[in-house]
Amino acid sequence: MDTASWKVSLSSEWDVLGPFPIHAREQHFLSPSFPLNVSEVVDLNATYPSGYADGGSVGWSKAKSREDGTLAVSFPNIRWEALRATEGWAALQHHTVLRSTITVHPPAARKTNDTPPRLLVNLEQGSFFTVVPEGPRKTQDDAVVPEWHAGNIYAMGRSPANVVSLPVAPSTTEPTTYIILVSGDYEIRLFGDPRHNGGGVPTLSVSLTVNIEVPTHSVSRVPSHDVSCDFVDGWAFGDALGVGLSSVDGWWTVQDLTPSTALSQYMDLELVRETRLAPGQTRIVPIRFTQKQPIDMKHLEFTLTVISGNATSTVDVALPVQNRAQWNAINGAPLGIKASYLGFGAMPAAFLVTPPEHPNVGSPKPPILALHGAGVDIFEFGFWTQALPRQRHSWIVLPAGRTAWGMDWHGPSAQEAWGTVDALQRILARREQWHSWGIAPNAKVLLMGHSNGGQGAWYLAGRYPDRVVGVVPAAGYIKSQAYVPWVQSRSAHYVDPAVRAILDSSLTPDDNDLFLSNLVDTPVLAIHGGEDDNVPVWHTREAVSVLKTWDPQANVTFREDPGELHWYPSVFANEQVQTFLSSALEESSKHARISSSFTLTVATPSDSGSLHGWSILRLGIPGRLGRLTVEASEDAIRVRTRNVQAFSIHIGSLPDNARNVPFIFDGQQLDLDEETWNLKGFTLSLSREDGQWTPHSQGGIGALPPMGRVANILNTKGPITIVIPSKQTSRELSAASRLAHNLNVYHKLDAEIVDDQEAADKLNDLSQTGNIILLGLGEFAKSTLRQRRTAFGVVDDVLSLRGRLINESGTAALILHPHPTRDDSLLLLMHGTDAVGLERALRLFPIRTGITVPDWVIVTRQADERGTAGVEGAGVWGNDWSWNEAMSAF
């Protein structure tokens, strides 16, 4: 790598335009440069309408960044307190455009064969940025379509820089200046309430650093992406390793692993699969190992062999070994024992555990699954581990959530949380010396969490009630739209309310209040500080109120700690919490309370568990809630359904006083014979056919893939395959590289970029279990659409929906589609009618929670200034990918 010849400088002078009203995540529909048109010359004397400013318009102002790249932007002339008086703190949310310059300086001595340089940009707490040429283009055809890169808005550690190609080549004889534009969006969840710091003016704070490099055909190590585990008395507390690698330039494949002579005496290592890196891409190489004897080394040393065409290179790796003594009643590893496993997607992942004080006495006790708050890196900050009191017989499992923010403990973060519990069971079963400390397979858990983790505890318990013995949610919000209301939505002034309802249905699976019916029999101790200035205490008060509305006798206790803020040391370290934990954990083996009447609520059957053995398998109209109410008595079990097409009941889960009685399903009676009642493991399934409930043999109703919203593409069983028409430099390759970067930064999800031909070849490989994303309408995408498994198709190489061509310039389409060969996986088509449309599609990808994209959406240029009013069509698929008229607009 050559960084000495070329140099880059970022101006500390910034032009600032704003503020403009916006709700959280709306920037994914609006143009990041709203209200500017990037292709036009910027008039720094112009003003633009804004409902925040006196007189109704705002203009440009100036700001100056610090030497470290930090830029603080505020608007003290806006009467924020007056806005807040009627609209609440949601009025503080706003959008700004930040504009500055980057200057690239050529080397003094230029070589004729030098490769043009590229930028390495780190933007923290900003939404998007782009680098464009300075000055107007000479003709319309000469205009540059800006490539928008997602910033690291959560400022998460261990994130690689954005690799940015310059829009036009720099001069080799004199400095070349470019414009950098940043979408700066003030979100309450990121920056908090300014009153917390004694003020009332919200201050946007972003950090931007820019470096330059000349790409060379090589691979570099990225230690921040390494994954390893601790060793206990020389034995690994896990079975997986990960090595961070980045392609500086070129397509490289990790093909072989050779352990050092010393390491091979202790363990066998193997690559889980070949890992290919696209130019500029960072990936984690997954490694599986088995140990032969206790290890006594300071480092695990091995060599990776990587190839690119005819070039071969090696990468030496030395992962540090952290050896710990066997835990006991005194030594409990106060900062947690780090464990590793191959998680969803066969990717190495790490988590922490706190062991119990004593081994099992009788049957193992359920572990505690403890979910951290937003922005908490459990490997960097020990306070979360120390905040949770060690238990007598229960392990405490602390998942990372994939990253410090993840998906708010939804989607892939929820997958990982459950995966860590199952991984701990396998780890403890691996060594005989740990068997007395083991946990049961598919163990039930007691959920705890604080802040975003408290919300996550509500979420996991509400979706999987039969796997939970108790819940302690602290300072959790009830749902995102209530946390920071959408009252300042720009889109709301233009969008058809019927279309908005379909878009908003993509958030239904996340809304914890809608699923509280599932927790009426679950022991809950809800906690909140009475003066919480981060998550207002009314959220927990209201959650408890909703729960008691479903059942006044619900097993819920509310602890409000007067005078306490968001976090306080005694939030979990108090007698009431410990008494609750002891009771729930010790009594877990007893039969759970089953009310005589209860209601199961489900939004996505594939992402939902059972309640007292009852499961909803299919919805009548996907996209709407399904509810099943059970009333059990000595003479009958009566069931009322709403929007349910298929459901099941595990016979062995029924209470003893409700056996050998008829079922009455929506007025239709069904009697089971004595033999069936005695089959404790039998599951009765029923589906509605021609208005009647029809029984099916066990397993007779197949599971559906997770449908309802594009975000389900993140729930992958293997690395996500991103397919582009060709691996040659193109707009699609750039988009694929940026998408892979975002998946890495926000979720540590692995992605492999392939071309059309490689994608077709992979379809017959049974080991390819992951989801697929198609970028552009290449041959692979067209052949997929020609199967007509959804209402989308191809007419004369143009995307169509129900016979109507999607060909308007600047239009984007995101379409969730059946996987070509696997019923348990998904495919997503991201299409743009041109370069502008492809950029729009990339920004619409739901990399964070709260982005309202259902199963399919078509968005036009109008979205640049009108947000979701630019949606031309949207919908949720019906069962088996059919057209769903009730949940479609086109």
Summary of the structure (lengths in Angstrom):
residues: 890
radius of gyration: 27.9
end to end distance: 51.0
largest distance: 93.4
contacts: 3128
relative contact order: 0.09
helix: 23%
strand: 33%
